[in-house]
Amino acid sequence: MSLNKFTNFQELDKNHLQTISGGKGNMGSAIGGCIGGVLLAAATGPITGGGAAMICVASGISAYL
């Protein structure tokens, strides 16, 4: 096996990894916060569609900021 195949990789720094993994301040964190908030609220009991939308928006904004 030739080791020349493994020389084309570049090292990722902390900023690149945060962008990939979905740290604060991007759309991935807002979507994750929305889904997490709605799942947590639904686990406590039945919720209406409007309630789910309000929880989604509030938790999505708080995860984004």
Backbone as CSV, one residue per row, in Angstrom:
resi,resn,N_x,N_y,N_z,CA_x,CA_y,CA_z,C_x,C_y,C_z
1,MET,0.842,-1.174,0.000,0.000,0.000,0.000,0.888,1.238,0.000
2,SER,0.574,2.149,-0.849,1.353,3.376,-0.972,0.875,4.414,0.040
3,LEU,1.827,5.050,0.726,1.483,6.089,1.689,1.251,7.431,1.025
4,ASN,1.473,7.528,-0.281,1.261,8.789,-0.990,-0.218,9.172,-1.037
5,LYS,-1.103,8.220,-0.875,-2.537,8.510,-0.902,-2.962,9.359,0.289
6,PHE,-2.205,9.295,1.371,-2.599,9.970,2.601,-1.973,11.349,2.759
7,THR,-1.381,11.888,1.718,-0.745,13.203,1.821,-1.645,14.330,1.321
8,ASN,-2.823,14.031,0.838,-3.706,15.057,0.279,-4.663,15.653,1.304
9,PHE,-4.533,15.294,2.566,-5.439,15.797,3.592,-4.912,17.097,4.172
10,GLN,-5.838,17.957,4.582,-5.467,19.205,5.235,-5.959,19.168,6.675
11,GLU,-5.215,19.821,7.548,-5.591,19.862,8.957,-6.702,20.894,9.164
12,LEU,-7.716,20.523,9.943,-8.819,21.431,10.249,-8.553,22.096,11.593
13,ASP,-8.753,23.395,11.647,-8.604,24.078,12.928,-9.959,24.158,13.639
14,LYS,-9.968,24.769,14.806,-11.173,24.803,15.640,-12.337,25.507,14.950
15,ASN,-12.076,26.562,14.190,-13.157,27.291,13.519,-13.823,26.452,12.442
16,HIS,-13.036,25.698,11.683,-13.628,24.834,10.662,-14.464,23.730,11.298
17,LEU,-13.968,23.159,12.384,-14.720,22.092,13.039,-16.024,22.606,13.633
18,GLN,-16.025,23.828,14.144,-17.256,24.392,14.694,-18.277,24.613,13.589
19,THR,-17.831,25.051,12.421,-18.741,25.250,11.291,-19.336,23.924,10.842
20,ILE,-18.519,22.882,10.805,-18.994,21.576,10.358,-19.955,20.967,11.374
21,SER,-19.606,21.048,12.654,-20.405,20.367,13.666,-21.668,21.128,14.058
22,GLY,-21.804,22.362,13.639,-23.038,23.104,13.893,-23.045,23.854,15.196
23,GLY,-21.959,24.530,15.513,-21.887,25.313,16.740,-22.838,26.488,16.708
24,LYS,-22.727,27.363,17.667,-23.640,28.507,17.784,-23.605,29.388,16.538
25,GLY,-24.744,30.006,16.266,-24.802,31.017,15.223,-24.964,30.517,13.807
26,ASN,-25.466,29.321,13.611,-25.769,28.898,12.249,-27.109,28.159,12.215
27,MET,-27.553,27.848,11.036,-28.891,27.297,10.859,-29.030,25.904,11.471
28,GLY,-27.963,25.133,11.489,-28.030,23.789,12.068,-28.372,23.806,13.542
29,SER,-27.807,24.767,14.271,-28.114,24.844,15.703,-29.556,25.291,15.926
30,ALA,-30.084,26.147,15.060,-31.477,26.586,15.193,-32.442,25.433,14.923
31,ILE,-32.151,24.643,13.899,-33.017,23.500,13.576,-32.961,22.465,14.690
32,GLY,-31.758,22.203,15.207,-31.619,21.252,16.310,-32.337,21.717,17.561
33,GLY,-32.255,23.015,17.849,-32.968,23.559,19.002,-34.466,23.459,18.842
34,CYS,-34.942,23.691,17.637,-36.377,23.588,17.351,-36.868,22.159,17.565
35,ILE,-36.174,21.208,16.987,-36.587,19.804,17.108,-36.512,19.344,18.561
36,GLY,-35.426,19.716,19.238,-35.275,19.326,20.640,-36.352,19.911,21.528
37,GLY,-36.687,21.179,21.308,-37.726,21.814,22.111,-39.085,21.181,21.912
38,VAL,-39.424,20.874,20.682,-40.729,20.262,20.396,-40.785,18.841,20.953
39,LEU,-39.703,18.081,20.822,-39.696,16.721,21.371,-39.814,16.732,22.891
40,LEU,-39.121,17.667,23.531,-39.208,17.764,24.989,-40.619,18.143,25.429
41,ALA,-41.244,19.082,24.727,-42.604,19.485,25.072,-43.596,18.353,24.809
42,ALA,-43.415,17.624,23.717,-44.327,16.527,23.392,-44.181,15.370,24.379
43,ALA,-43.009,15.231,24.978,-42.808,14.151,25.944,-43.582,14.396,27.235
44,THR,-43.893,15.652,27.522,-44.627,15.960,28.756,-46.129,15.800,28.598
45,GLY,-46.612,15.753,27.385,-48.046,15.592,27.164,-48.433,16.134,25.803
46,PRO,-49.694,16.023,25.441,-50.127,16.499,24.123,-50.020,18.024,24.010
47,ILE,-49.603,18.485,22.851,-49.515,19.924,22.580,-50.224,20.215,21.262
48,THR,-50.708,21.430,21.116,-51.390,21.825,19.877,-50.361,22.219,18.827
49,GLY,-50.815,22.372,17.608,-49.924,22.793,16.529,-49.353,24.176,16.753
50,GLY,-50.191,25.087,17.237,-49.712,26.439,17.528,-48.698,26.454,18.655
51,GLY,-48.942,25.633,19.665,-47.989,25.527,20.769,-46.661,24.963,20.314
52,ALA,-46.722,23.965,19.443,-45.492,23.377,18.916,-44.718,24.391,18.086
53,ALA,-45.431,25.188,17.292,-44.758,26.204,16.477,-44.105,27.264,17.351
54,MET,-44.795,27.665,18.421,-44.233,28.674,19.314,-43.000,28.140,20.038
55,ILE,-43.059,26.902,20.497,-41.907,26.279,21.153,-40.755,26.142,20.169
56,CYS,-41.075,25.760,18.934,-40.053,25.595,17.902,-39.334,26.912,17.642
57,VAL,-40.073,27.973,17.474,-39.467,29.281,17.193,-38.637,29.758,18.375
58,ALA,-39.186,29.652,19.581,-38.474,30.146,20.764,-37.194,29.361,21.026
59,SER,-37.267,28.043,20.974,-36.068,27.252,21.242,-35.077,27.341,20.090
60,GLY,-35.561,27.495,18.866,-34.659,27.673,17.724,-33.884,28.973,17.806
61,ILE,-34.567,30.053,18.193,-33.884,31.345,18.334,-32.877,31.296,19.471
62,SER,-33.252,30.689,20.587,-32.318,30.635,21.713,-31.107,29.767,21.396
63,ALA,-31.275,28.711,20.612,-30.130,27.885,20.219,-29.257,28.609,19.202
64,TYR,-29.866,29.447,18.373,-29.115,30.183,17.345,-28.251,31.266,17.966
65,LEU,-28.760,31.916,19.006,-28.028,33.014,19.640,-27.004,32.497,20.561
